[in-house]
Amino acid sequence: MTTAGCPCWQVKELVLDNCRSDDGKIVGLSSDFENLEFLSMININLLSVSNLPKLNKLRKLELSDNRISGGLEVLAERTPNLTHLHLSGNKIKDINTLEPLKKLPNLHSLDLFNCEVTMLINYRESVFTLLPQLTYLDGFDADDQEAPDSDPEADGDGLEDEYENGEGEDFLLLIFLLWNNPFYPSAWSCF
C-alpha cells in the first residue's frame, strides 16, 4: 500500500491516539508497516491486543488509557523486539496477567501506572522477579532510581523536527489513515 507518496514500509513512527478501534482493530494498520519502530494507540478503546498485526521491528508500544485486561501473549508473537511497553490506565488486576511478557527478552521498560495491579502488596518486587529482563517499572528501576528522560521532543528527535526537515512523510500517512477511519468524519478530529 502506498499513500500520500509514502509507502507503509517507510513509516517508522505512527501515532493513532484518541481514534477509536473497530472491534479492537485499527483500520489501515497492518503488517505492511514492516519498519515501524514506535506505535502509539493511547485512548482508542482497545479491549485487547489480539488484532495487532505482526510488527517485527516495533520497539516502543504505547497502549495507555485503554481497557486491556489480558491477552498479552500476542505481544511476544507479533512484536518480538519490543523494548518499551506502556499499559498505564488499563484494567490489569494481577501479576499473572504479565506472565506472557517473559517471552519478550528485550523488554526493558514497562509502565503499569494507574492499573489495579499496582495496588498489590509487593507489586514492584513481584514484577521485577517475574520479568528479570526489566530495567524500569513505572519509570523507576528496582532500586527506585528514576529512568532518564526519553521524551523524543526533549532531545530534538520528535516528529516535528523530521517534518520540518522534509522527512515527515509518516505524518502524511497518518493523516491518510485518520481520514479513512470511518469513526471520524475528518482527519482533524483526532488532533
TIRO-2110 file (N, C-alpha, C; in Angstrom, 1 decimal):
// TIRO-2110
0.8, -1.2, 0.0, N, 1, A
0.0, 0.0, 0.0, CA, 1, A
0.9, 1.2, 0.0, C, 1, A
0.6, 2.2, -0.9, N, 2, A
1.3, 3.4, -0.9, CA, 2, A
0.3, 4.6, -0.8, C, 2, A
0.5, 5.5, 0.1, N, 3, A
-0.4, 6.6, 0.3, CA, 3, A
0.3, 7.8, 0.5, C, 3, A
-0.2, 8.9, 0.0, N, 4, A
0.4, 10.3, 0.1, CA, 4, A
1.9, 10.3, -0.2, C, 4, A
2.3, 9.5, -1.2, N, 5, A
3.7, 9.4, -1.6, CA, 5, A
4.6, 8.7, -0.7, C, 5, A
4.0, 8.0, 0.3, N, 6, A
4.9, 7.3, 1.3, CA, 6, A
4.4, 5.9, 1.5, C, 6, A
5.2, 4.9, 1.0, N, 7, A
4.9, 3.5, 1.2, CA, 7, A
4.9, 3.2, 2.7, C, 7, A
4.0, 2.3, 3.1, N, 8, A
3.9, 1.9, 4.5, CA, 8, A
5.3, 1.4, 5.1, C, 8, A
6.0, 0.7, 4.3, N, 9, A
7.3, 0.2, 4.8, CA, 9, A
8.3, 1.3, 5.2, C, 9, A
8.1, 2.5, 4.8, N, 10, A
9.0, 3.6, 5.2, CA, 10, A
8.6, 4.2, 6.5, C, 10, A
7.4, 4.0, 7.0, N, 11, A
7.0, 4.6, 8.2, CA, 11, A
7.6, 4.0, 9.4, C, 11, A
8.2, 4.8, 10.3, N, 12, A
8.9, 4.3, 11.5, CA, 12, A
8.1, 4.6, 12.7, C, 12, A
7.3, 5.7, 12.7, N, 13, A
6.6, 6.1, 13.9, CA, 13, A
5.1, 6.4, 13.4, C, 13, A
4.2, 5.9, 14.2, N, 14, A
2.8, 6.1, 13.9, CA, 14, A
2.0, 6.4, 15.2, C, 14, A
1.3, 7.5, 15.2, N, 15, A
0.6, 7.9, 16.4, CA, 15, A
-0.9, 7.9, 16.0, C, 15, A
-1.7, 7.1, 16.7, N, 16, A
-3.1, 7.0, 16.5, CA, 16, A
-3.9, 7.3, 17.7, C, 16, A
-3.4, 8.1, 18.6, N, 17, A
-4.0, 8.4, 19.9, CA, 17, A
-5.4, 9.0, 19.7, C, 17, A
-6.3, 8.6, 20.5, N, 18, A
-7.7, 9.2, 20.6, CA, 18, A
-8.6, 8.8, 19.4, C, 18, A
-8.1, 8.0, 18.5, N, 19, A
-9.0, 7.5, 17.5, CA, 19, A
-9.7, 6.2, 18.1, C, 19, A
-10.7, 5.8, 17.5, N, 20, A
-11.5, 4.6, 18.0, CA, 20, A
-11.2, 3.4, 17.2, C, 20, A
-11.1, 2.3, 17.9, N, 21, A
-10.8, 1.0, 17.2, CA, 21, A
-12.2, 0.4, 16.8, C, 21, A
-12.1, -0.5, 15.8, N, 22, A
-13.3, -1.2, 15.3, CA, 22, A
-13.2, -2.6, 15.8, C, 22, A
-13.8, -3.0, 16.9, N, 23, A
-13.7, -4.3, 17.5, CA, 23, A
-12.2, -4.7, 17.7, C, 23, A
-11.5, -3.7, 18.2, N, 24, A
-10.1, -3.9, 18.5, CA, 24, A
-9.1, -3.9, 17.4, C, 24, A
-9.6, -3.5, 16.2, N, 25, A
-8.8, -3.4, 15.0, CA, 25, A
-8.7, -2.0, 14.5, C, 25, A
-7.5, -1.5, 14.2, N, 26, A
-7.4, -0.2, 13.6, CA, 26, A
-7.4, -0.3, 12.1, C, 26, A
-8.3, 0.4, 11.5, N, 27, A
-8.5, 0.4, 10.1, CA, 27, A
-7.2, 0.9, 9.5, C, 27, A
-6.6, 0.2, 8.6, N, 28, A
-5.4, 0.6, 7.9, CA, 28, A
-4.1, 0.1, 8.5, C, 28, A
-4.1, -0.3, 9.7, N, 29, A
-2.9, -0.8, 10.4, CA, 29, A
-2.7, -2.2, 10.1, C, 29, A
-1.6, -2.6, 9.4, N, 30, A
-1.3, -3.9, 9.0, CA, 30, A
0.2, -4.2, 9.1, C, 30, A
0.5, -5.5, 8.8, N, 31, A
1.9, -5.9, 8.8, CA, 31, A
2.7, -5.2, 7.7, C, 31, A
2.0, -4.5, 6.8, N, 32, A
2.7, -3.7, 5.7, CA, 32, A
3.6, -2.7, 6.3, C, 32, A
3.4, -2.3, 7.6, N, 33, A
4.2, -1.3, 8.3, CA, 33, A
5.4, -2.1, 8.9, C, 33, A
6.2, -2.7, 8.0, N, 34, A
7.2, -3.6, 8.4, CA, 34, A
8.4, -3.0, 9.1, C, 34, A
8.6, -1.7, 8.9, N, 35, A
9.7, -1.0, 9.6, CA, 35, A
9.3, -0.1, 10.8, C, 35, A
8.0, -0.2, 11.2, N, 36, A
7.5, 0.5, 12.3, CA, 36, A
8.3, 0.2, 13.6, C, 36, A
8.8, 1.3, 14.2, N, 37, A
9.5, 1.1, 15.5, CA, 37, A
8.8, 1.7, 16.7, C, 37, A
7.9, 2.6, 16.4, N, 38, A
7.1, 3.3, 17.5, CA, 38, A
5.7, 3.3, 17.1, C, 38, A
4.8, 2.8, 17.9, N, 39, A
3.3, 2.8, 17.7, CA, 39, A
2.6, 3.3, 19.0, C, 39, A
1.8, 4.4, 18.8, N, 40, A
1.1, 4.9, 20.0, CA, 40, A
-0.4, 4.8, 19.7, C, 40, A
-1.1, 4.1, 20.5, N, 41, A
-2.6, 3.9, 20.4, CA, 41, A
-3.2, 4.2, 21.8, C, 41, A
-3.0, 5.4, 22.3, N, 42, A
-3.5, 5.8, 23.6, CA, 42, A
-4.9, 6.2, 23.4, C, 42, A
-5.7, 5.7, 24.4, N, 43, A
-7.2, 6.0, 24.5, CA, 43, A
-7.9, 5.8, 23.2, C, 43, A
-7.8, 4.5, 22.7, N, 44, A
-8.6, 4.2, 21.4, CA, 44, A
-9.6, 3.1, 21.7, C, 44, A
-9.9, 2.9, 23.0, N, 45, A
-10.9, 2.0, 23.4, CA, 45, A
-10.6, 0.5, 23.1, C, 45, A
-9.3, 0.1, 23.1, N, 46, A
-8.9, -1.3, 22.9, CA, 46, A
-9.3, -2.1, 24.1, C, 46, A
-9.9, -3.3, 23.9, N, 47, A
-10.1, -4.3, 24.9, CA, 47, A
-9.0, -5.3, 25.0, C, 47, A
-8.3, -5.5, 23.9, N, 48, A
-7.2, -6.5, 23.8, CA, 48, A
-6.3, -6.1, 22.7, C, 48, A
-5.2, -6.8, 22.6, N, 49, A
-4.2, -6.6, 21.6, CA, 49, A
-4.2, -7.7, 20.5, C, 49, A
-5.3, -8.5, 20.6, N, 50, A
-5.4, -9.7, 19.7, CA, 50, A
-5.4, -9.4, 18.2, C, 50, A
-5.8, -8.2, 17.8, N, 51, A
-5.8, -7.8, 16.4, CA, 51, A
-4.5, -7.0, 16.0, C, 51, A
-3.6, -6.9, 16.8, N, 52, A
-2.3, -6.2, 16.5, CA, 52, A
-1.6, -7.0, 15.4, C, 52, A
-1.2, -6.4, 14.3, N, 53, A
-0.5, -7.1, 13.2, CA, 53, A
0.9, -7.5, 13.7, C, 53, A
1.6, -8.3, 12.9, N, 54, A
3.0, -8.7, 13.2, CA, 54, A
3.8, -7.5, 12.8, C, 54, A
4.6, -7.0, 13.8, N, 55, A
5.4, -5.8, 13.6, CA, 55, A
6.8, -6.2, 14.2, C, 55, A
7.6, -6.9, 13.4, N, 56, A
8.9, -7.4, 13.9, CA, 56, A
9.9, -6.3, 14.4, C, 56, A
9.8, -5.1, 13.9, N, 57, A
10.8, -4.1, 14.3, CA, 57, A
10.3, -3.2, 15.3, C, 57, A
9.0, -3.4, 15.8, N, 58, A
8.5, -2.5, 16.8, CA, 58, A
9.2, -2.6, 18.1, C, 58, A
9.6, -1.4, 18.6, N, 59, A
10.4, -1.4, 19.8, CA, 59, A
9.6, -0.7, 21.0, C, 59, A
8.8, 0.3, 20.6, N, 60, A
8.0, 1.0, 21.6, CA, 60, A
6.6, 1.0, 21.3, C, 60, A
5.8, 0.5, 22.3, N, 61, A
4.3, 0.4, 22.1, CA, 61, A
3.6, 1.1, 23.2, C, 61, A
2.8, 2.1, 22.9, N, 62, A
2.1, 2.9, 23.8, CA, 62, A
0.6, 2.5, 23.8, C, 62, A
0.1, 1.9, 24.8, N, 63, A
-1.3, 1.4, 24.8, CA, 63, A
-2.0, 2.0, 26.1, C, 63, A
-1.6, 3.1, 26.6, N, 64, A
-2.2, 3.6, 27.8, CA, 64, A
-3.6, 4.0, 27.6, C, 64, A
-4.4, 4.0, 28.7, N, 65, A
-5.7, 4.5, 28.8, CA, 65, A
-6.7, 3.8, 27.8, C, 65, A
-6.6, 2.5, 27.8, N, 66, A
-7.5, 1.6, 27.1, CA, 66, A
-8.2, 0.7, 28.1, C, 66, A
-8.8, -0.4, 27.7, N, 67, A
-9.5, -1.3, 28.6, CA, 67, A
-8.9, -2.7, 28.5, C, 67, A
-7.6, -2.8, 28.3, N, 68, A
-6.9, -4.1, 28.2, CA, 68, A
-6.9, -4.7, 29.6, C, 68, A
-7.3, -6.0, 29.6, N, 69, A
-7.2, -6.7, 30.9, CA, 69, A
-6.4, -8.0, 30.8, C, 69, A
-6.0, -8.4, 29.7, N, 70, A
-5.2, -9.6, 29.5, CA, 70, A
-4.8, -9.8, 28.0, C, 70, A
-4.5, -11.1, 27.7, N, 71, A
-4.2, -11.4, 26.3, CA, 71, A
-2.9, -10.9, 25.8, C, 71, A
-1.9, -10.7, 26.7, N, 72, A
-0.6, -10.1, 26.4, CA, 72, A
0.3, -11.1, 25.7, C, 72, A
-0.1, -12.4, 25.6, N, 73, A
0.8, -13.4, 24.9, CA, 73, A
0.9, -13.1, 23.4, C, 73, A
0.0, -12.3, 22.9, N, 74, A
0.1, -11.9, 21.4, CA, 74, A
1.3, -11.0, 21.2, C, 74, A
1.7, -10.3, 22.2, N, 75, A
2.8, -9.4, 22.0, CA, 75, A
4.1, -10.1, 21.7, C, 75, A
4.4, -11.2, 22.4, N, 76, A
5.6, -11.9, 22.2, CA, 76, A
5.7, -12.5, 20.7, C, 76, A
4.5, -12.9, 20.2, N, 77, A
4.5, -13.5, 18.9, CA, 77, A
4.6, -12.4, 17.8, C, 77, A
3.9, -11.3, 18.0, N, 78, A
3.8, -10.3, 17.0, CA, 78, A
4.7, -9.1, 17.1, C, 78, A
5.3, -8.9, 18.3, N, 79, A
6.2, -7.7, 18.5, CA, 79, A
7.4, -8.2, 19.3, C, 79, A
8.2, -9.2, 18.7, N, 80, A
9.3, -9.9, 19.4, CA, 80, A
10.4, -9.0, 19.9, C, 80, A
10.6, -7.8, 19.3, N, 81, A
11.7, -6.9, 19.6, CA, 81, A
11.3, -5.7, 20.5, C, 81, A
10.2, -5.8, 21.2, N, 82, A
9.7, -4.8, 22.0, CA, 82, A
10.6, -4.5, 23.2, C, 82, A
10.9, -3.2, 23.4, N, 83, A
11.8, -2.8, 24.5, CA, 83, A
11.0, -2.0, 25.5, C, 83, A
10.0, -1.2, 25.1, N, 84, A
9.2, -0.4, 25.9, CA, 84, A
7.7, -0.7, 25.7, C, 84, A
7.0, -0.9, 26.8, N, 85, A
5.6, -1.2, 26.7, CA, 85, A
4.9, -0.3, 27.8, C, 85, A
3.9, 0.5, 27.3, N, 86, A
3.2, 1.4, 28.2, CA, 86, A
1.7, 0.9, 28.3, C, 86, A
1.3, 0.4, 29.4, N, 87, A
0.0, -0.1, 29.6, CA, 87, A
-0.7, 0.7, 30.8, C, 87, A
-0.3, 1.8, 31.1, N, 88, A
-0.9, 2.6, 32.2, CA, 88, A
-2.3, 2.9, 31.9, C, 88, A
-3.1, 2.9, 33.0, N, 89, A
-4.5, 3.2, 32.8, CA, 89, A
-5.4, 2.1, 32.2, C, 89, A
-4.9, 0.9, 32.2, N, 90, A
-5.7, -0.2, 31.7, CA, 90, A
-6.3, -1.0, 32.8, C, 90, A
-6.9, -2.2, 32.5, N, 91, A
-7.7, -3.0, 33.5, CA, 91, A
-6.9, -4.2, 34.0, C, 91, A
-5.6, -4.1, 34.1, N, 92, A
-4.7, -5.2, 34.6, CA, 92, A
-4.8, -5.3, 36.1, C, 92, A
-5.2, -6.4, 36.6, N, 93, A
-5.5, -6.6, 38.0, CA, 93, A
-4.5, -7.5, 38.8, C, 93, A
-3.9, -8.4, 38.1, N, 94, A
-3.0, -9.3, 38.8, CA, 94, A
-1.7, -9.6, 38.1, C, 94, A
-0.7, -10.0, 38.9, N, 95, A
0.7, -10.2, 38.3, CA, 95, A
0.7, -11.3, 37.3, C, 95, A
-0.2, -12.3, 37.4, N, 96, A
-0.2, -13.4, 36.5, CA, 96, A
-0.5, -13.0, 35.0, C, 96, A
-1.2, -11.9, 34.9, N, 97, A
-1.6, -11.4, 33.6, CA, 97, A
-0.3, -10.9, 32.8, C, 97, A
0.8, -10.6, 33.6, N, 98, A
2.0, -10.2, 33.0, CA, 98, A
2.9, -11.3, 32.6, C, 98, A
2.6, -12.5, 33.0, N, 99, A
3.5, -13.7, 32.7, CA, 99, A
3.9, -13.8, 31.2, C, 99, A
3.0, -13.6, 30.2, N, 100, A
3.5, -13.7, 28.8, CA, 100, A
4.6, -12.8, 28.4, C, 100, A
4.8, -11.7, 29.2, N, 101, A
5.8, -10.7, 28.9, CA, 101, A
7.2, -11.3, 29.1, C, 101, A
7.3, -12.5, 29.8, N, 102, A
8.6, -13.2, 30.0, CA, 102, A
9.2, -13.5, 28.6, C, 102, A
8.4, -13.7, 27.6, N, 103, A
8.8, -14.1, 26.3, CA, 103, A
9.3, -13.0, 25.5, C, 103, A
9.4, -11.8, 26.1, N, 104, A
10.0, -10.6, 25.4, CA, 104, A
11.3, -10.3, 26.0, C, 104, A
12.4, -10.9, 25.5, N, 105, A
13.7, -10.8, 26.2, CA, 105, A
14.3, -9.4, 26.1, C, 105, A
13.8, -8.6, 25.2, N, 106, A
14.4, -7.2, 25.1, CA, 106, A
13.6, -6.2, 25.8, C, 106, A
12.5, -6.6, 26.5, N, 107, A
11.6, -5.7, 27.2, CA, 107, A
12.4, -5.1, 28.4, C, 107, A
12.7, -3.8, 28.4, N, 108, A
13.4, -3.2, 29.4, CA, 108, A
12.6, -2.2, 30.3, C, 108, A
11.5, -1.7, 29.7, N, 109, A
10.7, -0.7, 30.4, CA, 109, A
9.2, -1.1, 30.3, C, 109, A
8.5, -1.1, 31.4, N, 110, A
7.1, -1.5, 31.5, CA, 110, A
6.4, -0.4, 32.4, C, 110, A
5.3, 0.1, 31.9, N, 111, A
4.6, 1.1, 32.6, CA, 111, A
3.2, 0.6, 32.9, C, 111, A
2.8, 0.4, 34.2, N, 112, A
1.5, 0.0, 34.6, CA, 112, A
0.8, 1.0, 35.5, C, 112, A
1.3, 2.2, 35.5, N, 113, A
0.8, 3.2, 36.4, CA, 113, A
-0.7, 3.3, 36.2, C, 113, A
-1.5, 3.5, 37.3, N, 114, A
-2.9, 3.6, 37.3, CA, 114, A
-3.6, 2.3, 36.8, C, 114, A
-3.0, 1.1, 37.0, N, 115, A
-3.6, -0.2, 36.8, CA, 115, A
-3.8, -0.7, 38.2, C, 115, A
-4.9, -1.5, 38.4, N, 116, A
-5.2, -2.1, 39.7, CA, 116, A
-4.0, -2.9, 40.2, C, 116, A
-3.3, -3.6, 39.4, N, 117, A
-2.2, -4.4, 39.8, CA, 117, A
-1.1, -3.7, 40.7, C, 117, A
-1.0, -2.4, 40.5, N, 118, A
0.0, -1.6, 41.2, CA, 118, A
-0.4, -1.5, 42.7, C, 118, A
-1.6, -1.8, 43.1, N, 119, A
-2.1, -1.7, 44.4, CA, 119, A
-1.8, -3.0, 45.2, C, 119, A
-1.3, -4.0, 44.6, N, 120, A
-1.0, -5.3, 45.3, CA, 120, A
0.2, -5.1, 46.2, C, 120, A
0.2, -5.9, 47.3, N, 121, A
1.4, -5.9, 48.2, CA, 121, A
2.6, -6.5, 47.5, C, 121, A
3.7, -5.8, 47.6, N, 122, A
5.0, -6.3, 47.0, CA, 122, A
4.9, -6.3, 45.4, C, 122, A
4.1, -5.4, 44.9, N, 123, A
3.9, -5.3, 43.5, CA, 123, A
5.2, -5.1, 42.7, C, 123, A
6.0, -4.1, 43.1, N, 124, A
7.2, -3.9, 42.3, CA, 124, A
8.2, -5.1, 42.4, C, 124, A
8.4, -5.6, 43.6, N, 125, A
9.3, -6.7, 43.8, CA, 125, A
8.8, -7.9, 43.0, C, 125, A
7.5, -8.2, 43.0, N, 126, A
6.9, -9.3, 42.2, CA, 126, A
7.1, -9.2, 40.7, C, 126, A
6.9, -8.0, 40.2, N, 127, A
7.1, -7.8, 38.8, CA, 127, A
8.5, -7.9, 38.4, C, 127, A
9.4, -7.3, 39.1, N, 128, A
10.9, -7.5, 38.8, CA, 128, A
11.3, -8.9, 38.9, C, 128, A
10.7, -9.7, 39.8, N, 129, A
11.1, -11.1, 39.9, CA, 129, A
10.5, -11.9, 38.7, C, 129, A
9.3, -11.6, 38.4, N, 130, A
8.6, -12.3, 37.2, CA, 130, A
9.3, -11.9, 35.9, C, 130, A
9.7, -10.7, 35.8, N, 131, A
10.3, -10.2, 34.5, CA, 131, A
11.7, -9.7, 34.7, C, 131, A
12.7, -10.6, 34.9, N, 132, A
14.1, -10.2, 35.3, CA, 132, A
14.8, -9.3, 34.2, C, 132, A
14.2, -9.4, 32.9, N, 133, A
14.8, -8.6, 31.9, CA, 133, A
14.5, -7.1, 32.0, C, 133, A
13.5, -6.8, 32.9, N, 134, A
13.1, -5.4, 33.0, CA, 134, A
14.2, -4.6, 33.7, C, 134, A
14.4, -3.3, 33.2, N, 135, A
15.3, -2.4, 33.9, CA, 135, A
14.4, -1.4, 34.7, C, 135, A
13.3, -1.0, 34.0, N, 136, A
12.4, 0.1, 34.6, CA, 136, A
11.0, -0.4, 34.7, C, 136, A
10.3, -0.1, 35.8, N, 137, A
8.9, -0.4, 36.0, CA, 137, A
8.3, 0.9, 36.5, C, 137, A
7.3, 1.4, 35.8, N, 138, A
6.7, 2.6, 36.1, CA, 138, A
7.7, 3.8, 36.2, C, 138, A
8.7, 3.8, 35.4, N, 139, A
9.7, 4.9, 35.3, CA, 139, A
10.8, 4.8, 36.3, C, 139, A
10.9, 3.7, 37.1, N, 140, A
11.9, 3.6, 38.1, CA, 140, A
12.5, 2.2, 38.1, C, 140, A
13.8, 2.1, 38.4, N, 141, A
14.5, 0.8, 38.4, CA, 141, A
14.2, 0.1, 39.7, C, 141, A
14.7, -1.1, 39.9, N, 142, A
14.5, -1.9, 41.1, CA, 142, A
15.0, -1.2, 42.4, C, 142, A
15.9, -0.3, 42.3, N, 143, A
16.5, 0.5, 43.4, CA, 143, A
15.8, 1.9, 43.5, C, 143, A
14.6, 2.0, 42.9, N, 144, A
13.9, 3.3, 42.9, CA, 144, A
14.6, 4.5, 42.3, C, 144, A
15.5, 4.2, 41.4, N, 145, A
16.2, 5.3, 40.7, CA, 145, A
15.4, 5.6, 39.4, C, 145, A
15.1, 6.9, 39.2, N, 146, A
14.2, 7.3, 38.0, CA, 146, A
14.9, 7.0, 36.7, C, 146, A
14.2, 6.6, 35.7, N, 147, A
14.7, 6.4, 34.4, CA, 147, A
15.1, 7.7, 33.8, C, 147, A
16.1, 7.7, 32.9, N, 148, A
16.4, 9.0, 32.3, CA, 148, A
15.3, 9.4, 31.3, C, 148, A
15.2, 10.7, 31.1, N, 149, A
14.1, 11.2, 30.3, CA, 149, A
14.2, 10.7, 28.9, C, 149, A
13.2, 10.1, 28.3, N, 150, A
13.2, 9.5, 27.0, CA, 150, A
12.2, 10.2, 26.1, C, 150, A
11.8, 11.4, 26.4, N, 151, A
10.9, 12.2, 25.6, CA, 151, A
11.6, 12.6, 24.3, C, 151, A
11.1, 12.1, 23.2, N, 152, A
11.7, 12.5, 21.9, CA, 152, A
11.8, 14.0, 21.6, C, 152, A
10.8, 14.7, 22.1, N, 153, A
10.8, 16.1, 21.9, CA, 153, A
11.9, 16.8, 22.7, C, 153, A
12.2, 16.3, 23.9, N, 154, A
13.2, 16.9, 24.7, CA, 154, A
14.6, 16.8, 24.1, C, 154, A
14.9, 15.8, 23.3, N, 155, A
16.2, 15.7, 22.7, CA, 155, A
16.2, 16.1, 21.2, C, 155, A
15.1, 16.7, 20.7, N, 156, A
15.1, 17.2, 19.4, CA, 156, A
14.9, 16.1, 18.3, C, 156, A
14.4, 14.9, 18.7, N, 157, A
14.2, 13.9, 17.7, CA, 157, A
12.8, 13.6, 17.4, C, 157, A
11.9, 14.6, 17.7, N, 158, A
10.5, 14.4, 17.6, CA, 158, A
10.0, 14.5, 16.1, C, 158, A
8.8, 14.1, 15.9, N, 159, A
8.2, 14.1, 14.5, CA, 159, A
8.2, 15.5, 14.0, C, 159, A
8.1, 16.5, 14.8, N, 160, A
8.0, 17.9, 14.3, CA, 160, A
9.3, 18.2, 13.6, C, 160, A
10.5, 17.8, 14.2, N, 161, A
11.8, 18.1, 13.5, CA, 161, A
11.9, 17.4, 12.2, C, 161, A
11.5, 16.1, 12.2, N, 162, A
11.5, 15.4, 10.9, CA, 162, A
10.7, 16.0, 9.8, C, 162, A
9.5, 16.5, 10.2, N, 163, A
8.6, 17.1, 9.2, CA, 163, A
9.2, 18.4, 8.7, C, 163, A
9.8, 19.2, 9.6, N, 164, A
10.5, 20.4, 9.1, CA, 164, A
11.6, 20.2, 8.2, C, 164, A
12.3, 19.0, 8.4, N, 165, A
13.5, 18.7, 7.6, CA, 165, A
13.1, 17.9, 6.3, C, 165, A
11.8, 17.8, 6.0, N, 166, A
11.4, 17.1, 4.8, CA, 166, A
11.3, 15.6, 4.9, C, 166, A
11.4, 15.1, 6.2, N, 167, A
11.4, 13.7, 6.3, CA, 167, A
10.1, 13.2, 7.0, C, 167, A
9.1, 14.0, 7.0, N, 168, A
7.9, 13.7, 7.7, CA, 168, A
6.8, 13.1, 6.9, C, 168, A
7.1, 12.2, 6.0, N, 169, A
6.1, 11.5, 5.2, CA, 169, A
5.2, 10.7, 6.1, C, 169, A
5.8, 10.3, 7.3, N, 170, A
5.0, 9.5, 8.2, CA, 170, A
3.7, 10.3, 8.6, C, 170, A
3.9, 11.6, 8.8, N, 171, A
2.7, 12.4, 9.1, CA, 171, A
1.7, 12.4, 8.1, C, 171, A
2.1, 12.4, 6.8, N, 172, A
1.1, 12.4, 5.7, CA, 172, A
0.3, 11.1, 5.7, C, 172, A
1.0, 10.0, 6.0, N, 173, A
0.4, 8.7, 6.0, CA, 173, A
-0.6, 8.6, 7.2, C, 173, A
-0.2, 9.2, 8.3, N, 174, A
-1.1, 9.2, 9.5, CA, 174, A
-2.4, 10.0, 9.1, C, 174, A
-2.3, 11.1, 8.5, N, 175, A
-3.5, 11.8, 8.1, CA, 175, A
-4.3, 11.0, 7.1, C, 175, A
-3.7, 10.3, 6.2, N, 176, A
-4.5, 9.4, 5.3, CA, 176, A
-5.3, 8.4, 6.1, C, 176, A
-4.6, 7.7, 7.1, N, 177, A
-5.3, 6.7, 7.9, CA, 177, A
-6.4, 7.3, 8.7, C, 177, A
-6.2, 8.5, 9.3, N, 178, A
-7.3, 9.1, 10.0, CA, 178, A
-8.4, 9.5, 9.2, C, 178, A
-8.1, 10.0, 8.0, N, 179, A
-9.1, 10.5, 7.1, CA, 179, A
-10.0, 9.3, 6.6, C, 179, A
-9.4, 8.2, 6.5, N, 180, A
-10.2, 7.0, 6.1, CA, 180, A
-10.7, 6.2, 7.2, C, 180, A
-10.6, 6.7, 8.4, N, 181, A
-11.2, 6.0, 9.6, CA, 181, A
-12.7, 6.3, 9.6, C, 181, A
-13.5, 5.3, 9.5, N, 182, A
-15.0, 5.5, 9.5, CA, 182, A
-15.6, 6.1, 10.8, C, 182, A
-14.8, 6.0, 11.9, N, 183, A
-15.3, 6.6, 13.1, CA, 183, A
-15.0, 8.0, 13.3, C, 183, A
-14.3, 8.6, 12.3, N, 184, A
-14.1, 10.1, 12.4, CA, 184, A
-14.4, 10.7, 11.0, C, 184, A
-15.2, 11.7, 10.9, N, 185, A
-15.6, 12.3, 9.7, CA, 185, A
-14.4, 13.0, 9.0, C, 185, A
-13.5, 13.5, 9.8, N, 186, A
-12.3, 14.1, 9.1, CA, 186, A
-11.1, 13.8, 9.9, C, 186, A
-9.9, 13.9, 9.3, N, 187, A
-8.7, 13.6, 10.0, CA, 187, A
-8.4, 14.5, 11.2, C, 187, A
-8.9, 15.7, 11.1, N, 188, A
-8.6, 16.7, 12.1, CA, 188, A
-9.3, 16.5, 13.5, C, 188, A
-10.3, 15.6, 13.5, N, 189, A
-11.0, 15.4, 14.8, CA, 189, A
-10.1, 14.6, 15.7, C, 189, A
-9.0, 14.0, 15.2, N, 190, A
-8.1, 13.2, 16.1, CA, 190, A
-7.0, 14.1, 16.7, C, 190, A
-6.9, 15.3, 16.3, N, 191, A
-5.8, 16.2, 16.7, CA, 191, A
-6.2, 17.1, 17.8, C, 191, A
END
